[in-house]
Amino acid sequence: MWGLIPDRLKYYNNDKFTKKLFEHLKLREGYKQSVYLDILGKPTCGIGHLLTKEENKKYPVKSLVPKRVIDNWFKEDVKTALDASKTQMKLLKLNDDDFKIALVSVNYQLGTSWHKKFPATWKLLKAKHYDDAIKELLYKNPPEMEPSTWKEQTPVRVEDFVEAINKLKGDV
């Protein structure tokens, strides 16, 4: 299925950025055709799609969801995350495709208001204080070394974002 996604979702161009973005999301989100409960106990399906109440009524946990429905969810979820990342990139005054992919992934996983969940991180990113922003992502109360809840739940996702931020430090 994954090899077909860029061709099946006409919203996207078949360019290098889009391919890289899709591969990253595929790697991080996986694919499940049946509805399951995520790490927080929320009904999820497809490519990390969090079901709405209406969708969950139609597709209860353990039910199979048609591939065309999953493709539509993915298209809309990526568009939402991509649109949010474009706005956030402008606010951060950045133009880096690798960071944009990381930011799309953060918006895809945590939602488009992720920066409100991590206001200190957002403020530090805007100020280009990248080392301090990384500490805010990694720890509950920096400089204490207790891992953040996000780091505990999905450490690879946090490391992806940290790596993307670290790459920005070379551009300063």
C-alpha positions as CSV (number, residue, x, y, z in Angstrom):
1,M,0.0,0.0,0.0
2,W,2.7,2.5,0.9
3,G,4.2,2.6,-2.5
4,L,0.9,3.6,-3.9
5,I,0.0,6.4,-1.5
6,P,1.7,9.4,-3.3
7,D,-0.1,8.4,-6.5
8,R,-3.5,7.7,-4.9
9,L,-3.6,11.0,-3.0
10,K,-4.0,13.6,-5.7
11,Y,-3.6,16.5,-3.3
12,Y,0.1,16.0,-3.3
13,N,2.8,16.5,-5.9
14,N,5.1,13.6,-6.4
15,D,8.1,15.6,-5.5
16,K,11.2,14.8,-3.4
17,F,9.9,16.6,-0.3
18,T,6.5,14.9,-0.4
19,K,8.1,11.5,-0.8
20,K,10.5,12.1,2.1
21,L,7.6,13.4,4.2
22,F,5.4,10.3,3.4
23,E,8.2,7.9,4.1
24,H,8.9,9.6,7.5
25,L,5.2,9.5,8.5
26,K,5.0,5.9,7.3
27,L,8.0,4.9,9.4
28,R,6.7,6.7,12.5
29,E,3.0,6.1,12.3
30,G,2.8,2.6,10.8
31,Y,-0.4,1.3,9.2
32,K,-3.3,-0.6,10.8
33,Q,-6.5,-1.2,9.0
34,S,-8.4,-2.1,12.2
35,V,-9.3,0.3,14.9
36,Y,-7.2,0.1,18.0
37,L,-6.6,2.0,21.2
38,D,-3.4,4.1,21.2
39,I,-1.0,4.6,24.1
40,L,-3.5,7.1,25.7
41,G,-6.5,4.7,25.1
42,K,-7.9,6.7,22.2
43,P,-9.4,5.0,19.2
44,T,-7.0,5.2,16.3
45,C,-6.7,3.6,12.8
46,G,-4.9,3.7,9.5
47,I,-1.8,5.9,9.6
48,G,-2.1,7.2,13.2
49,H,-5.5,8.8,12.6
50,L,-7.3,9.6,15.9
51,L,-11.0,8.9,15.3
52,T,-13.6,11.4,16.0
53,K,-16.7,10.4,18.1
54,E,-18.7,10.1,14.9
55,E,-16.0,8.0,13.2
56,N,-15.7,5.7,16.3
57,K,-19.5,5.1,16.2
58,K,-19.2,4.0,12.6
59,Y,-15.9,2.1,13.2
60,P,-15.7,0.7,16.8
61,V,-12.5,-0.8,18.2
62,K,-11.3,-3.9,16.3
63,S,-13.5,-3.1,13.2
64,L,-11.9,-3.0,9.8
65,V,-11.9,0.3,8.0
66,P,-11.9,0.5,4.1
67,K,-8.5,1.5,2.6
68,R,-10.2,4.4,0.7
69,V,-11.4,5.8,4.1
70,I,-7.9,5.5,5.5
71,D,-6.4,7.2,2.4
72,N,-8.9,10.1,2.9
73,W,-8.1,10.4,6.6
74,F,-4.4,10.4,5.8
75,K,-4.8,13.0,3.1
76,E,-6.7,15.3,5.4
77,D,-4.4,14.7,8.4
78,V,-1.3,15.4,6.4
79,K,-2.9,18.6,4.9
80,T,-3.8,19.8,8.4
81,A,-0.3,19.1,9.7
82,L,1.4,20.6,6.7
83,D,-0.7,23.7,6.7
84,A,0.1,24.2,10.4
85,S,3.8,23.6,9.8
86,K,3.9,26.2,7.0
87,T,2.5,28.8,9.4
88,Q,4.9,27.8,12.2
89,M,7.9,27.8,9.9
90,K,7.1,31.4,9.0
91,L,6.7,32.4,12.7
92,L,10.1,30.7,13.4
93,K,11.6,32.4,10.3
94,L,12.9,29.1,9.0
95,N,13.2,27.6,5.6
96,D,14.6,24.1,6.0
97,D,12.9,21.1,4.5
98,D,14.3,18.6,7.1
99,F,13.0,20.7,9.9
100,K,9.7,21.2,8.1
101,I,9.3,17.4,7.9
102,A,10.0,17.1,11.6
103,L,7.5,19.9,12.3
104,V,4.8,18.3,10.2
105,S,5.4,15.1,12.1
106,V,5.0,16.9,15.4
107,N,1.8,18.5,14.2
108,Y,0.6,15.1,12.9
109,Q,1.3,13.4,16.2
110,L,0.5,16.0,18.8
111,G,-2.0,18.2,16.9
112,T,-1.6,21.6,15.4
113,S,-1.6,23.4,18.8
114,W,1.4,21.4,20.1
115,H,3.2,24.6,20.7
116,K,0.5,25.5,23.3
117,K,1.3,22.2,25.1
118,F,5.0,23.2,25.0
119,P,4.9,27.0,25.3
120,A,8.5,27.3,26.7
121,T,9.8,25.2,23.9
122,W,8.0,27.3,21.3
123,K,9.3,30.5,22.8
124,L,12.8,29.2,22.9
125,L,12.6,28.0,19.2
126,K,11.3,31.5,18.2
127,A,14.3,33.0,20.0
128,K,16.6,30.5,18.4
129,H,17.8,29.2,21.8
130,Y,17.9,25.7,20.4
131,D,19.8,24.0,23.3
132,D,17.3,25.2,25.8
133,A,14.4,24.3,23.6
134,I,15.8,20.7,23.4
135,K,16.0,20.5,27.2
136,E,12.4,21.6,27.5
137,L,11.4,18.8,25.1
138,L,13.4,16.2,26.9
139,Y,12.7,17.0,30.6
140,K,9.7,17.8,32.7
141,N,11.4,20.5,34.7
142,P,14.8,21.3,33.3
143,P,17.5,21.1,34.6
144,E,16.1,18.1,36.4
145,M,16.7,15.0,34.4
146,E,13.2,13.4,34.7
147,P,12.0,12.7,31.2
148,S,9.1,14.6,29.8
149,T,5.8,12.7,29.3
150,W,6.2,13.0,25.5
151,K,9.7,11.5,25.8
152,E,8.4,8.6,27.9
153,Q,5.5,7.8,25.6
154,T,7.2,8.2,22.2
155,P,11.0,8.6,22.6
156,V,11.8,8.1,19.0
157,R,9.4,11.0,18.0
158,V,11.1,13.3,20.5
159,E,14.6,12.3,19.3
160,D,13.5,13.0,15.7
161,F,12.5,16.6,16.7
162,V,15.7,17.0,18.8
163,E,17.8,15.9,15.8
164,A,16.0,18.4,13.6
165,I,16.6,21.2,16.1
166,N,20.2,20.2,16.5
167,K,20.7,20.5,12.7
168,L,19.4,24.1,12.9
169,K,22.2,25.0,15.2
170,G,24.6,24.8,12.4
171,D,22.6,27.4,10.5
172,V,22.8,30.1,13.2
